[in-house]
Amino acid sequence: MVAIAVTRTDLTLVELRAEARRASDSKQARRILAIAMVLDGYSREAAAQACGMDRQTLRDWVHRYNEAGLIGLADRARSGRPASLTQAEEEEVAAWVEEGADLARDGVVRFRRVDLRDRIAGRFGVYLHASSVGKLLRRLGYRRLSARPLHPQTDLDAQEIFKKNSPNWYEQRSTAAPQARR
């Protein structure tokens, strides 16, 4: 087993341990402590085992520390998969949700995820799964619950008349109920 050499000497052993205490990322702190143990004379295997990593992994971290210092011990941003929709397209979807569905244009009185999925596919040519549309809506700040929509042919005056002329069953039931049940 070949010993690893920490060639960077800008921080002492005490300063490295102090930096590990100050690190907000626990993974980075663990890596700093492993390097401090190597500087303190521990074997690569003992330092790696004490910090919960493999010998080879510790060697890789030492190389990154030698090249970039403490910043090299932080996790690098991962590229990941690019977003399906641009920021402008997401804002347009948010405007659709704010505006609401139109029966004549959309064929529905309120949007479901599958309705938005179909509209996104038609407008932007991006095909998403319904659950991906739900994740997009959550990211845009929308929740699952929504107000019940009114049917386009709803007559609000007729509803009010019905409410006024209908008997209140709760009042009739509560006054007729025997009072002996306490």
C-alpha positions, 0 to 999 in steps of 0.5 A, a space after each residue: 500500500 502506497 502512502 498518500 502525500 498531502 502536498 498542500 501546506 497552506 493550513 496546519 493540522 489545527 487549522 484543518 480541524 477548525 475548518 472541519 468544525 466550521 464547515 456547514 456541509 457534514 460530508 465536507 467536514 468528514 473529508 477535511 477530518 480524514 485529511 487531517 488524520 493523514 497529516 497527523 500520521 494515521 495510515 490511509 486505511 485507518 483514516 478512511 475507516 474512521 471517516 466512513 470511506 474507502 481507502 481509494 476514496 480517501 486517495 481521490 479526496 487527497 488529490 482534490 485537496 492538493 489541487 483545489 484546497 478546501 473548496 475541492 472537498 465540497 460536492 460539485 454541482 451535478 449537471 443532471 437532466 436539463 429542464 423540459 420547459 424553459 423559464 418563459 414556458 413555465 411562466 406561461 403554464 402558470 398564467 394558464 393555471 391562473 386564468 383557469 380553463 375555458 370550456 370553449 377553448 379547452 373542453 373542460 371547466 377546470 384543469 386536471 394534470 392530464 389536461 395541462 399535459 395535453 396543452 403543454 404538448 400541443 403548445 410547446 411540443 414537450 411530452 410530460 407524464 401527468 405526475 411530472 406536470 404535478 411536480 411542475 405545478 408544485 414547483 410553481 407554487 400551486 397545490 392540489 386543492 382548488 375551488 370547485 368550479 361553476 358549471 358554465 350554465 349555472 344559474 346563481 339566482 335559481 340556486 338562491 331561490 331554492 335555498 330560501 324556499 327549501 326547509 331547513 331540515 337541521 332546525 326541524 330535527 333539532 327542535 323535535 328531538 327529545 331533550 331527555 338524551 343527555 
